[in-house]
Amino acid sequence: MTDLLSVQGLSKSYPGVIANDDVSFRVAAGEIHALLGENGAGKSTLVKMIYGLVRPDSGAMRLFGKPFAPPEPSAARSAGVAMVFQHFSLFEALDVAENVGLGMENPPPMGRLSQKIREVSHAYGLPLDPRRLVGDLSAGERQRVEIVRCLLQEPKLLIMDEPTSVLTPQEVEILFATLNKLKAEGTSILYISHKLEEIRALCDGATILRRGKVVASCEPRHKSAAELAEMMVGEVLQPPGRDHKAPGEVVLKVARLTSRQVNTFGTRLKDIGFEVRAGEVLGIGGVAGNGQDELLSALSGETTGAPATVRFRGKPIGHLPPNARRRLGLLAAPEERLGHAAAPDMSLTENAILSGWQRQNLTRAGFLRRAAARRFAEEIIAAFDVRTPGPHVAARALSGGNLQKFVIGREILQDPDLLVVNQPTWGVDAAAATAIRQALLDLASAGAAVVVISQDLDELMEVSDRFAALNNGVLSEPRPARGLSMEQVGLMLGGAHDMENVSTRKEGRA
């Protein structure tokens, strides 16, 4: 097959870090090619060089057999390269057509653009209404906007970074059908994902990076997910394990919790009720945008209400703000790591202070104990294998997965009585995901109560003792996770909360 993209000896270094070290690989025309590697392996830096966001220190690229060195993204787009980023770059208060137009060099008149959006989105199985506000769209629909914006450029190489991290299984199937259609038309796709079964099902070839270097290449469909993971990390990964014990006393009790949406386009919580006991992991699933952010905000204290709606060890705390709840032992880690869980331009030491100053005694008489804060940050880095030159580095300089490990580690090492986490392994590699899940299970085994809010159903089934589903701000009755079928879970996610009646009706039909 003819090479569409050829990368030869690309290298890129930052102070204290070699992001890419003599990287070479090829992508054929009409090939879906995976880039695999741990967090911090250099995948993001590599695709940023291809897309013109970062300039390499050395090496060369060729596109269609000709030298290719885009000084900026617009040059890459003009050459036929498009990219769908992991974090959407959309304005919620604008409609679909306006967002698409903002991402184009020379957008046509709005009426013509809307017509093209309808035509292209339907042709590729991603139907969009150009008049809808982006803030009213689901996560899957928002991704369609990003993809359609790229498709209108008629790219020959489409780069996709973690495209399925916020999609339901049904949306993943639709996306794969679209990508295979593009492949059949001759478009090449460079695909980054930590979901190895997806890689095996979709990709024709793969390049594996480890600490900035290419360590292997393969045809994913001829490898098992375990073999791919071993190639990425250099060791065999064991699934997280735990000793199951009878849960202890009730740590958290939520009753008749109704809460406003956290933003204009959020989802209001409606009469939420559940409890979590010491030593128990409660998993809460749901498609993005069904009230997950609002639930974490209500539990962490960012949103307050009537005291009795949230009780911690029998004490009403619904009116208390976050610091007061943290002092009691209720800690939380939100989904948005950069900007919510961590301040981008602050160092890791300063970010350790932000949530750990009380429980880690990082202040004295109103003054910061910087040496103690640095030691705490170093402890997090060592315990959770955060790949960084040191605690002085700014949070934004870390890869997404490494920052996620730091954020989760910061909360776990404060020894909480209750930890609430939203999307704990979002965008992290297989080894890091295993380590984070094991840390959550170890925390529960030590007697803490844990609430895991996640869109990753495999993750929830792996760590949860009981499972509940959020749908349009309503929480189903928690059920034992063991024995739940994926069909039952899917019905719960879709709003069929009365599972006993659902099961009875199915038996009656049988």
C-alpha positions as CSV (number, residue, x, y, z in Angstrom):
1,M,0.0,0.0,0.0
2,T,1.1,3.6,-0.7
3,D,2.2,5.6,2.3
4,L,0.0,8.6,2.9
5,L,2.1,9.8,5.9
6,S,5.7,9.0,6.7
7,V,7.4,10.0,9.9
8,Q,11.2,9.7,10.2
9,G,13.2,10.3,13.4
10,L,10.9,12.9,15.0
11,S,12.2,14.1,18.4
12,K,10.9,16.7,20.8
13,S,12.2,17.6,24.2
14,Y,11.0,19.9,27.0
15,P,12.9,20.9,30.1
16,G,13.5,17.7,32.0
17,V,11.4,15.5,29.6
18,I,12.1,13.8,26.3
19,A,8.6,13.6,24.9
20,N,9.5,11.9,21.6
21,D,12.8,10.2,20.9
22,D,13.6,9.3,17.2
23,V,10.1,8.3,16.4
24,S,9.4,6.7,13.0
25,F,6.3,5.1,11.5
26,R,4.1,5.0,8.4
27,V,0.4,5.3,7.8
28,A,-0.9,3.9,4.5
29,A,-3.6,5.4,2.4
30,G,-7.0,4.1,3.5
31,E,-5.5,2.7,6.8
32,I,-6.8,3.1,10.3
33,H,-3.6,3.2,12.3
34,A,-3.5,3.1,16.1
35,L,-1.0,5.0,18.3
36,L,-0.7,3.1,21.6
37,G,1.2,3.8,24.8
38,E,1.0,4.7,28.4
39,N,0.1,8.2,29.6
40,G,3.2,10.3,29.0
41,A,4.5,7.9,26.3
42,G,4.5,10.8,23.8
43,K,1.3,10.2,21.7
44,S,-0.1,13.7,22.2
45,T,3.1,15.4,21.4
46,L,3.5,13.3,18.3
47,V,0.1,14.1,16.8
48,K,0.5,17.8,17.7
49,M,3.7,17.9,15.6
50,I,1.8,16.3,12.7
51,Y,-1.0,18.8,13.1
52,G,1.3,21.8,13.4
53,L,0.7,22.7,17.0
54,V,4.3,21.8,18.0
55,R,7.5,22.0,16.0
56,P,9.9,19.0,16.2
57,D,13.5,19.5,17.4
58,S,14.7,17.1,14.7
59,G,13.4,14.6,12.1
60,A,11.2,14.9,9.1
61,M,7.7,14.1,7.8
62,R,6.4,13.4,4.3
63,L,2.7,13.6,3.3
64,F,1.7,12.2,-0.1
65,G,5.5,11.6,-0.7
66,K,6.3,15.3,-0.3
67,P,8.1,17.1,2.6
68,F,5.6,18.1,5.3
69,A,6.4,20.5,8.1
70,P,3.3,22.5,9.0
71,P,4.2,25.7,11.0
72,E,0.6,25.9,12.3
73,P,-2.7,24.0,12.3
74,S,-4.1,26.0,9.4
75,A,-1.2,24.8,7.2
76,A,-1.9,21.2,8.2
77,R,-5.6,21.6,7.4
78,S,-4.7,23.1,4.0
79,A,-2.5,20.1,3.3
80,G,-5.4,17.7,4.1
81,V,-4.9,16.9,7.8
82,A,-7.7,17.3,10.3
83,M,-7.9,16.5,14.0
84,V,-10.7,15.8,16.5
85,F,-9.4,16.5,20.0
86,Q,-10.2,14.6,23.2
87,H,-11.6,17.8,24.8
88,F,-14.3,19.4,22.7
89,S,-13.7,23.0,21.5
90,L,-17.3,24.1,21.2
91,F,-19.3,27.1,22.4
92,E,-22.4,25.9,24.2
93,A,-24.4,29.2,23.6
94,L,-24.0,28.9,19.8
95,D,-25.8,26.6,17.5
96,V,-24.2,23.8,15.5
97,A,-23.7,25.8,12.3
98,E,-22.1,28.7,14.1
99,N,-19.7,26.4,15.9
100,V,-18.8,24.6,12.6
101,G,-18.3,28.0,10.9
102,L,-15.9,29.2,13.6
103,G,-13.6,26.2,12.9
104,M,-13.3,26.8,9.2
105,E,-10.8,29.0,7.4
106,N,-13.3,30.5,4.9
107,P,-16.9,29.4,5.9
108,P,-19.6,29.8,3.3
109,P,-22.8,31.8,4.0
110,M,-24.7,30.4,7.0
111,G,-27.6,29.0,4.8
112,R,-25.2,27.2,2.5
113,L,-23.2,25.9,5.5
114,S,-26.3,24.6,7.2
115,Q,-27.2,22.7,4.1
116,K,-23.7,21.2,3.8
117,I,-23.8,20.2,7.5
118,R,-27.1,18.3,6.9
119,E,-25.8,16.6,3.7
120,V,-22.4,15.5,5.2
121,S,-23.8,14.5,8.6
122,H,-26.5,12.3,7.0
123,A,-24.1,10.8,4.4
124,Y,-21.8,9.6,7.2
125,G,-24.4,8.4,9.6
126,L,-24.0,11.3,12.0
127,P,-27.2,13.3,11.6
128,L,-27.1,16.8,13.0
129,D,-29.6,19.7,13.1
130,P,-27.5,22.8,12.3
131,R,-30.0,25.0,14.2
132,R,-29.7,23.2,17.6
133,L,-27.8,24.9,20.4
134,V,-24.6,22.9,21.3
135,G,-25.5,23.3,25.0
136,D,-28.6,21.1,24.4
137,L,-26.6,18.3,22.7
138,S,-25.5,15.1,24.3
139,A,-21.7,14.3,24.5
140,G,-22.1,12.0,21.5
141,E,-23.8,14.7,19.5
142,R,-21.2,17.2,20.4
143,Q,-18.5,14.9,19.1
144,R,-20.5,14.6,15.8
145,V,-20.2,18.4,15.5
146,E,-16.4,18.1,15.8
147,I,-16.2,15.3,13.3
148,V,-18.5,16.9,10.8
149,R,-16.5,20.1,11.0
150,C,-13.4,18.1,10.1
151,L,-15.3,16.2,7.3
152,L,-16.3,19.5,5.6
153,Q,-12.6,20.0,5.0
154,E,-12.5,16.8,3.0
155,P,-9.3,15.5,4.9
156,K,-7.0,12.8,3.7
157,L,-5.7,12.2,7.2
158,L,-8.0,12.4,10.2
159,I,-6.4,12.3,13.7
160,M,-8.7,11.2,16.5
161,D,-7.7,11.4,20.2
162,E,-9.7,9.2,22.6
163,P,-12.9,9.6,20.4
164,T,-15.0,7.1,22.4
165,S,-14.3,8.2,26.0
166,V,-17.7,9.9,26.3
167,L,-19.8,7.7,24.1
168,T,-22.4,5.0,24.8
169,P,-21.9,1.6,23.2
170,Q,-24.5,2.4,20.6
171,E,-22.7,5.7,19.7
172,V,-19.4,3.8,19.4
173,E,-21.0,1.5,16.8
174,I,-22.2,4.5,14.8
175,L,-18.7,6.1,15.0
176,F,-17.0,2.9,13.9
177,A,-19.3,2.7,10.9
178,T,-18.4,6.3,10.0
179,L,-14.7,5.6,10.3
180,N,-14.9,2.5,8.1
181,K,-16.8,4.4,5.5
182,L,-14.1,7.0,5.5
183,K,-11.5,4.3,5.2
184,A,-13.3,2.8,2.2
185,E,-13.2,6.2,0.5
186,G,-9.4,6.3,1.0
187,T,-9.1,8.5,4.0
188,S,-6.4,7.5,6.5
189,I,-7.2,7.7,10.2
190,L,-4.6,8.0,13.0
191,Y,-6.4,6.7,16.1
192,I,-5.4,7.2,19.8
193,S,-7.3,5.2,22.4
194,H,-6.7,3.3,25.6
195,K,-9.6,0.9,24.9
196,L,-7.7,-2.0,23.6
197,E,-10.7,-4.1,22.4
198,E,-11.7,-1.1,20.3
199,I,-8.3,-1.0,18.8
200,R,-8.4,-4.7,18.0
201,A,-11.8,-4.4,16.3
202,L,-11.1,-1.2,14.3
203,C,-7.5,-0.7,13.4
204,D,-5.4,-2.2,10.7
205,G,-2.0,-1.4,12.2
206,A,-0.5,0.0,15.4
207,T,2.6,1.7,16.5
208,I,3.4,1.3,20.2
209,L,5.3,4.0,22.1
210,R,6.9,3.7,25.5
211,R,8.5,6.7,27.2
212,G,8.8,8.5,23.9
213,K,10.3,5.7,21.8
214,V,8.7,3.3,19.3
215,V,9.0,-0.2,20.9
216,A,6.9,-2.3,18.6
217,S,4.4,-2.3,15.7
218,C,1.8,-4.9,15.0
219,E,-1.6,-5.8,13.5
220,P,-3.9,-5.4,16.5
221,R,-6.5,-7.9,15.4
222,H,-3.8,-10.6,15.6
223,K,-3.0,-9.7,19.3
224,S,-5.1,-10.1,22.4
225,A,-5.9,-7.0,24.6
226,A,-3.5,-8.4,27.2
227,E,-0.7,-8.8,24.7
228,L,-1.2,-5.2,23.5
229,A,-1.2,-3.9,27.1
230,E,2.0,-5.9,27.8
231,M,3.7,-4.3,24.8
232,M,2.7,-0.9,26.0
233,V,3.9,-1.2,29.6
234,G,6.4,-4.0,29.4
235,E,4.7,-6.2,32.0
236,V,1.7,-8.4,32.4
237,L,-1.3,-6.5,34.0
238,Q,-3.3,-8.1,36.7
239,P,-7.0,-7.1,37.1
240,P,-7.7,-5.3,40.4
241,G,-8.6,-7.6,43.3
242,R,-10.2,-7.2,46.6
243,D,-11.3,-9.1,49.7
244,H,-15.1,-8.8,50.0
245,K,-16.3,-8.1,53.5
246,A,-19.7,-7.3,54.9
247,P,-20.2,-3.5,54.7
248,G,-20.1,-1.5,58.0
249,E,-22.2,1.4,59.2
250,V,-23.8,3.9,57.0
251,V,-21.4,6.7,56.2
252,L,-23.4,8.7,53.6
253,K,-27.2,8.9,53.4
254,V,-28.9,11.0,50.8
255,A,-32.6,11.7,50.9
256,R,-35.0,13.7,48.7
257,L,-32.0,15.6,47.2
258,T,-33.2,18.0,44.5
259,S,-30.6,20.3,43.1
260,R,-30.4,22.9,40.3
261,Q,-28.2,22.3,37.3
262,V,-24.5,23.4,37.6
263,N,-24.7,25.5,34.4
264,T,-27.3,26.7,31.9
265,F,-27.2,23.4,30.0
266,G,-26.9,21.0,32.9
267,T,-29.5,18.6,34.4
268,R,-31.4,19.2,37.6
269,L,-31.4,16.4,40.2
270,K,-34.8,15.1,41.1
271,D,-35.5,13.5,44.5
272,I,-32.3,11.6,44.7
273,G,-32.0,9.0,47.5
274,F,-29.3,6.4,48.4
275,E,-26.9,5.3,51.1
276,V,-23.3,4.1,51.2
277,R,-21.7,2.0,54.0
278,A,-18.2,1.8,55.2
279,G,-16.1,-0.6,53.1
280,E,-18.6,-0.4,50.2
281,V,-18.2,0.9,46.6
282,L,-21.3,2.3,45.0
283,G,-21.1,2.6,41.3
284,I,-23.3,5.2,39.5
285,G,-23.5,5.0,35.7
286,G,-25.1,7.2,33.1
287,V,-24.6,8.7,29.7
288,A,-22.9,12.0,29.8
289,G,-25.1,15.0,30.7
290,N,-27.7,13.1,32.9
291,G,-26.7,14.8,36.2
292,Q,-23.3,13.4,37.0
293,D,-21.7,16.9,37.6
294,E,-24.7,18.0,39.6
295,L,-24.5,14.9,41.9
296,L,-20.8,15.3,42.6
297,S,-21.4,19.1,43.2
298,A,-24.2,18.3,45.7
299,L,-22.1,15.7,47.5
300,S,-18.9,17.7,47.6
301,G,-20.6,20.9,48.9
302,E,-20.0,23.0,45.8
303,T,-23.8,23.1,45.7
304,T,-25.6,23.4,49.0
305,G,-29.2,22.9,50.1
306,A,-31.3,21.8,53.0
307,P,-29.1,20.2,55.8
308,A,-31.0,16.9,56.0
309,T,-30.7,16.1,52.3
310,V,-27.1,14.9,52.8
311,R,-26.1,13.2,56.0
312,F,-22.5,12.2,56.8
313,R,-22.2,9.6,59.7
314,G,-25.7,10.7,60.8
315,K,-24.9,14.4,60.8
316,P,-26.8,16.7,58.4
317,I,-24.3,18.4,56.2
318,G,-26.4,19.5,53.1
319,H,-25.8,23.1,54.0
320,L,-22.0,22.9,54.5
321,P,-19.5,24.1,51.9
322,P,-16.6,22.0,50.6
323,N,-13.9,22.8,53.2
324,A,-16.2,22.0,56.0
325,R,-17.1,18.6,54.5
326,R,-13.4,17.9,53.8
327,R,-12.6,18.6,57.4
328,L,-15.2,15.9,58.4
329,G,-13.6,13.4,55.9
330,L,-15.8,13.7,52.8
331,L,-13.5,14.3,49.8
332,A,-14.3,14.5,46.1
333,A,-12.5,14.5,42.7
334,P,-14.5,16.0,39.8
335,E,-14.4,14.9,36.2
336,E,-12.8,18.0,34.7
337,R,-9.2,17.6,35.9
338,L,-7.7,20.8,34.3
339,G,-9.5,23.8,35.6
340,H,-11.7,22.2,38.2
341,A,-9.7,19.5,40.0
342,A,-6.4,21.3,39.3
343,A,-5.3,24.9,38.5
344,P,-3.5,24.7,35.2
345,D,-0.8,27.3,35.8
346,M,0.0,26.3,39.4
347,S,2.7,23.8,40.2
348,L,1.9,20.3,41.5
349,T,3.0,21.4,45.0
350,E,0.5,24.3,44.9
351,N,-2.2,22.0,43.6
352,A,-1.5,19.6,46.4
353,I,-2.1,22.6,48.8
354,L,-5.5,23.5,47.2
355,S,-7.4,20.5,48.5
356,G,-4.9,19.0,51.1
357,W,-4.1,22.0,53.3
358,Q,-6.5,21.0,56.0
359,R,-6.1,17.3,56.4
360,Q,-2.4,17.3,55.7
361,N,-1.6,20.2,58.0
362,L,0.0,22.3,55.3
363,T,-0.5,25.6,57.0
364,R,0.6,27.0,60.4
365,A,-0.8,30.2,61.9
366,G,-2.1,31.2,58.5
367,F,1.1,30.6,56.7
368,L,1.9,27.9,54.1
369,R,4.3,25.1,55.1
370,R,5.9,24.9,51.7
371,A,8.4,22.1,52.6
372,A,5.6,20.0,53.9
373,A,3.5,20.7,50.8
374,R,6.3,19.7,48.5
375,R,6.8,16.4,50.5
376,F,3.0,15.7,50.1
377,A,3.2,16.4,46.3
378,E,6.3,14.1,46.1
379,E,4.5,11.4,48.0
380,I,1.6,11.5,45.5
381,I,4.0,11.4,42.5
382,A,5.8,8.4,43.9
383,A,2.8,6.5,45.1
384,F,0.8,6.9,41.9
385,D,3.7,6.8,39.4
386,V,3.0,10.3,38.1
387,R,5.4,10.8,35.1
388,T,6.8,14.3,35.7
389,P,10.2,15.9,36.4
390,G,9.1,17.0,39.8
391,P,6.5,18.8,42.0
392,H,7.6,22.2,40.7
393,V,6.1,21.5,37.2
394,A,2.8,23.2,36.3
395,A,-0.3,21.0,36.1
396,R,-0.9,21.9,32.5
397,A,2.5,20.5,31.5
398,L,1.4,16.9,32.5
399,S,-0.3,14.6,30.1
400,G,-4.0,14.1,30.8
401,G,-3.6,10.7,32.3
402,N,-0.7,11.7,34.6
403,L,-2.6,14.7,35.9
404,Q,-5.6,12.3,36.5
405,K,-3.3,10.0,38.6
406,F,-2.1,13.1,40.6
407,V,-5.6,14.3,41.3
408,I,-6.9,10.9,42.4
409,G,-3.8,10.2,44.4
410,R,-4.1,13.6,46.2
411,E,-7.5,12.7,47.5
412,I,-6.8,9.1,48.4
413,L,-3.6,9.9,50.3
414,Q,-5.7,12.2,52.6
415,D,-7.3,9.1,54.1
416,P,-11.0,10.1,53.5
417,D,-13.9,8.4,55.3
418,L,-15.9,8.9,52.0
419,L,-14.5,9.6,48.6
420,V,-16.7,10.6,45.6
421,V,-15.0,10.5,42.2
422,N,-16.4,11.3,38.8
423,Q,-14.7,9.5,35.8
424,P,-11.7,8.3,37.8
425,T,-9.9,6.7,34.8
426,W,-11.0,9.0,32.0
427,G,-8.3,9.2,29.3
428,V,-5.7,7.1,31.2
429,D,-3.9,4.1,29.9
430,A,-4.6,0.5,30.9
431,A,-1.8,0.3,33.5
432,A,-2.8,3.6,35.1
433,A,-6.5,2.6,35.1
434,T,-5.7,-0.7,36.8
435,A,-3.7,1.1,39.4
436,I,-6.4,3.7,40.1
437,R,-9.1,1.1,40.4
438,Q,-7.0,-0.9,42.7
439,A,-6.3,2.2,44.9
440,L,-10.1,2.8,45.1
441,L,-10.7,-0.9,46.1
442,D,-7.9,-0.7,48.7
443,L,-9.5,2.4,50.1
444,A,-12.8,0.6,50.5
445,S,-11.0,-2.4,52.0
446,A,-9.5,-0.1,54.6
447,G,-13.0,0.9,55.7
448,A,-13.8,4.0,53.6
449,A,-17.0,4.4,51.7
450,V,-16.5,5.1,48.0
451,V,-18.9,6.5,45.3
452,V,-17.6,6.0,41.7
453,I,-19.5,8.0,39.0
454,S,-18.4,6.8,35.6
455,Q,-19.5,6.3,32.0
456,D,-17.3,3.3,31.7
457,L,-19.6,0.3,32.4
458,D,-16.7,-2.2,32.4
459,E,-15.1,-0.1,35.1
460,L,-18.2,0.0,37.2
461,M,-18.9,-3.7,37.0
462,E,-15.2,-4.3,38.0
463,V,-15.2,-2.2,41.2
464,S,-18.8,-1.8,42.4
465,D,-20.6,-3.7,45.1
466,R,-23.8,-2.0,44.1
467,F,-24.8,-0.2,41.0
468,A,-27.3,2.6,40.2
469,A,-28.0,4.6,37.0
470,L,-28.6,8.3,36.5
471,N,-31.1,9.2,33.8
472,N,-32.3,12.8,33.3
473,G,-31.5,13.6,36.9
474,V,-33.3,10.6,38.4
475,L,-31.3,7.9,40.2
476,S,-32.4,4.3,40.0
477,E,-32.6,2.1,43.1
478,P,-29.1,0.7,43.7
479,R,-28.8,-3.0,43.0
480,P,-26.1,-5.6,43.7
481,A,-23.5,-5.3,40.8
482,R,-22.8,-9.1,40.8
483,G,-25.2,-10.8,38.5
484,L,-26.4,-7.7,36.6
485,S,-26.4,-8.4,32.8
486,M,-25.3,-5.7,30.4
487,E,-28.9,-5.8,29.1
488,Q,-30.2,-4.9,32.5
489,V,-27.6,-2.2,32.9
490,G,-28.6,-0.7,29.5
491,L,-32.2,-0.6,30.5
492,M,-31.3,1.1,33.8
493,L,-29.3,3.7,31.9
494,G,-32.2,4.3,29.6
495,G,-34.6,5.1,32.5
496,A,-36.2,1.7,33.2
497,H,-35.5,2.0,36.9
498,D,-38.1,-0.6,38.1
499,M,-36.0,-3.6,37.1
500,E,-38.1,-6.1,39.0
501,N,-41.2,-5.2,36.8
502,V,-39.0,-5.3,33.7
503,S,-37.8,-8.7,34.6
504,T,-41.3,-9.9,35.4
505,R,-42.6,-8.6,32.0
506,K,-39.8,-10.4,30.2
507,E,-40.5,-13.7,32.0
508,G,-44.2,-13.3,31.1
509,R,-43.4,-12.8,27.4
510,A,-41.2,-15.9,27.5
